[in-house]
Amino acid sequence: MFFRKKKEKKHYDPLAKKPVIRVSICTGEQTAGFKDLRSGRFEEVMLIRDMKDLEEFKERYGINEEIEKIY
């Protein structure tokens, strides 16, 4: 009856964007997304509540390396 959507892999341009996790200094809230290498603008993709969310973000975009945290 209820079916989950297949999680399709999404792509990003590694020459133009860098995967980062933005962390709030006040609350500690973490948001995964991409930082534009030219402008420095952050594009929010998803909220990171635990390691499972982080692994899902990495899997969805095919990221194998460690992700930098920015504050």
Secondary structure, DSSP 8 states (H G I E B T S, - for coil): -------------TTTEEEEEEE-TTT--EEEEEEETTT--EEEEEEE-SHHHHHHHHHHHT--S--EEE-
